Amino acid sequence: VFKRQLFGSLKEGEDIDIEDASQDVFLTMINYIYNKQNEWTKYDLRYLSSLYYLAEKYDIMELRGKILASIPEQKVSDENVLDVAILAEEHTVHQPLSEALYDAAASFLKNKFNNKLDTAIDFFAETEATEVNSLVVMKMMARMKLQSNQKLPHSQNCKNCSQNSCLNDKVVTQDNFLTGAIVTDNRNGGINSYNLVQIAG
């Protein structure tokens, strides 16, 4: 599919114009096709969304999956949570991407507010009341409620990471670090396991 869509009826020596992505994003896709390896967390969510668009356009299913899997590992903060939700809204035509972005934003807010509605309302009161901001705020609030309703009883938290939403297959970060949790080093085929003690540095 990729070769046919990219080259089509191209004559030898003719240039190919890529008009719907930056050169960097396009080269990242080409690099993935040939190397299959990438450190997805080094890219921001807007970059990954552009890359997802190309993966969708050229039907590269494995790349789409890698991008979606990397979104929960991206840093969402007070400063960018609204931008993440707006990005999700901009990509509603790509539903899996939009859902993953909304989930990342809502998950951050749910943890930040600890399910306290008054705190959430105070946070959003500082947001400029535009049409798109209002839409994404409502969608994030609804998603936070949905995530809260899906929460398991505390007694069913993961026995290793003590989280309601298990961190299995997640990269260890400063935000999700848990002393005593058992982690597996996947660099050597996942044969070595370690107990977390402290963050070096």
C-alpha positions as CSV (number, residue, x, y, z in Angstrom):
1,V,0.0,0.0,0.0
2,F,2.7,2.4,1.0
3,K,4.8,2.0,-2.2
4,R,1.7,2.3,-4.4
5,Q,0.3,5.4,-2.6
6,L,3.7,7.1,-2.4
7,F,5.0,6.4,-5.9
8,G,1.8,5.8,-7.9
9,S,2.5,6.6,-11.6
10,L,5.8,8.4,-10.8
11,K,8.2,8.7,-13.6
12,E,11.9,8.2,-13.1
13,G,13.6,11.3,-11.9
14,E,10.4,13.0,-10.8
15,D,10.2,14.5,-7.3
16,I,7.6,13.5,-4.7
17,D,5.8,16.3,-3.0
18,I,4.8,15.5,0.6
19,E,2.2,18.2,1.4
20,D,0.5,16.9,4.5
21,A,3.4,16.4,6.9
22,S,6.7,18.0,7.8
23,Q,9.9,16.5,6.5
24,D,10.9,15.4,10.0
25,V,7.7,13.5,10.6
26,F,7.9,11.9,7.1
27,L,11.5,10.9,7.7
28,T,10.5,9.4,11.1
29,M,8.0,7.2,9.3
30,I,10.6,6.1,6.7
31,N,13.1,5.4,9.5
32,Y,10.5,3.2,11.3
33,I,9.7,1.3,8.1
34,Y,13.3,0.3,7.7
35,N,14.5,0.1,11.3
36,K,11.4,-0.7,13.4
37,Q,13.0,0.9,16.4
38,N,12.3,4.3,17.9
39,E,12.2,6.1,21.3
40,W,8.6,7.4,21.1
41,T,8.7,9.3,24.3
42,K,11.2,11.8,22.8
43,Y,8.5,13.2,20.5
44,D,5.7,15.5,21.7
45,L,2.0,14.6,21.2
46,R,1.5,16.9,18.2
47,Y,4.4,15.3,16.4
48,L,3.1,11.8,17.2
49,S,-0.4,12.8,16.0
50,S,1.1,13.9,12.7
51,L,3.0,10.6,12.5
52,Y,-0.2,8.7,13.2
53,Y,-1.9,10.6,10.4
54,L,0.8,9.3,8.0
55,A,0.7,5.8,9.4
56,E,-3.1,5.9,8.8
57,K,-2.7,7.3,5.3
58,Y,-0.2,4.7,4.2
59,D,-1.8,1.9,6.2
60,I,1.1,1.1,8.5
61,M,-0.8,-0.7,11.2
62,E,2.2,-1.6,13.4
63,L,3.3,2.0,13.5
64,R,-0.2,3.2,14.5
65,G,-0.1,0.7,17.4
66,K,3.3,1.9,18.6
67,I,2.2,5.5,18.6
68,L,-1.0,4.7,20.5
69,A,0.9,2.6,23.0
70,S,3.4,5.5,23.6
71,I,0.7,8.1,24.4
72,P,0.1,7.1,28.0
73,E,3.9,7.5,28.6
74,Q,3.9,11.1,27.4
75,K,4.0,13.9,30.0
76,V,0.7,15.6,30.6
77,S,0.8,18.6,33.0
78,D,-1.2,21.6,34.1
79,E,0.3,23.6,31.3
80,N,-0.5,21.3,28.4
81,V,-3.6,19.2,29.5
82,L,-6.0,21.5,27.6
83,D,-3.7,21.4,24.5
84,V,-3.7,17.6,24.7
85,A,-7.5,17.6,24.8
86,I,-7.7,20.1,21.9
87,L,-5.4,17.9,19.9
88,A,-7.7,15.0,20.6
89,E,-10.6,17.0,19.3
90,E,-8.7,18.0,16.2
91,H,-8.1,14.3,15.4
92,T,-11.6,12.9,16.0
93,V,-11.6,11.6,12.4
94,H,-8.8,9.2,13.7
95,Q,-10.9,7.8,16.6
96,P,-8.2,5.5,18.2
97,L,-5.8,8.5,18.3
98,S,-8.4,10.9,19.6
99,E,-9.5,8.4,22.3
100,A,-5.9,7.8,23.5
101,L,-5.3,11.6,23.7
102,Y,-8.5,12.2,25.6
103,D,-7.7,9.3,27.9
104,A,-4.2,10.7,28.6
105,A,-5.6,14.1,29.5
106,A,-8.5,12.8,31.6
107,S,-6.3,10.4,33.4
108,F,-3.9,13.2,34.4
109,L,-6.9,15.3,35.6
110,K,-8.5,12.4,37.5
111,N,-5.2,11.8,39.4
112,K,-4.6,15.5,40.0
113,F,-8.0,16.2,41.4
114,N,-8.4,12.8,43.2
115,N,-12.1,12.8,42.0
116,K,-12.9,16.0,43.7
117,L,-15.3,17.9,41.5
118,D,-14.8,21.3,43.2
119,T,-11.1,21.2,42.6
120,A,-11.7,20.4,38.9
121,I,-14.1,23.2,38.5
122,D,-11.6,25.7,40.1
123,F,-8.9,24.5,37.7
124,F,-11.2,24.9,34.6
125,A,-12.5,28.3,35.8
126,E,-9.1,29.8,34.8
127,T,-9.6,28.5,31.2
128,E,-10.6,30.9,28.5
129,A,-14.3,30.3,27.6
130,T,-14.0,29.5,23.8
131,E,-16.1,27.1,22.0
132,V,-13.4,24.5,21.5
133,N,-12.2,24.9,25.1
134,S,-15.7,24.4,26.4
135,L,-16.2,21.3,24.3
136,V,-12.9,19.6,25.3
137,V,-13.4,20.5,29.0
138,M,-16.9,18.8,29.0
139,K,-15.5,15.7,27.2
140,M,-12.6,15.4,29.7
141,M,-14.9,15.8,32.7
142,A,-17.2,13.1,31.3
143,R,-14.2,10.8,30.6
144,M,-12.9,11.5,34.2
145,K,-16.3,10.3,35.5
146,L,-16.2,7.3,33.3
147,Q,-12.7,6.4,34.4
148,S,-13.8,6.8,38.1
149,N,-16.7,4.5,37.6
150,Q,-14.5,1.8,36.1
151,K,-12.1,1.9,39.1
152,L,-11.6,-1.4,40.8
153,P,-12.1,-1.7,44.6
154,H,-8.9,-0.9,46.5
155,S,-8.6,-4.5,47.4
156,Q,-8.2,-5.4,43.7
157,N,-5.2,-3.1,43.1
158,C,-2.3,-4.7,41.4
159,K,-0.2,-6.6,44.0
160,N,3.1,-5.5,42.4
161,C,2.6,-1.8,41.6
162,S,-0.3,-1.1,44.1
163,Q,-2.1,0.8,41.3
164,N,-5.7,0.4,40.3
165,S,-4.7,0.7,36.7
166,C,-1.7,-1.7,36.6
167,L,1.6,-0.4,35.3
168,N,2.5,-3.7,33.5
169,D,4.3,-3.0,30.2
170,K,4.8,0.6,31.1
171,V,8.1,2.4,31.2
172,V,9.3,3.4,34.7
173,T,9.2,7.1,35.1
174,Q,9.7,9.5,38.0
175,D,5.9,9.9,38.2
176,N,5.1,6.2,38.4
177,F,8.2,5.0,40.4
178,L,7.2,2.8,43.3
179,T,9.8,1.6,45.8
180,G,9.7,-2.2,46.1
181,A,7.9,-2.9,42.8
182,I,9.3,-5.7,40.7
183,V,10.3,-4.6,37.2
184,T,11.7,-6.5,34.2
185,D,14.5,-5.3,32.0
186,N,13.2,-5.9,28.5
187,R,16.5,-4.9,26.8
188,N,17.8,-8.5,27.0
189,G,14.5,-10.3,26.2
190,G,13.0,-9.7,29.6
191,I,15.1,-12.3,31.5
192,N,16.2,-10.1,34.3
193,S,13.9,-8.8,37.1
194,Y,14.7,-6.2,39.7
195,N,13.2,-4.6,42.8
196,L,13.0,-0.8,42.6
197,V,14.9,0.9,45.4
198,Q,15.5,4.5,44.4
199,I,15.8,6.8,41.4
200,A,19.4,7.5,40.6
201,G,20.5,11.0,40.0
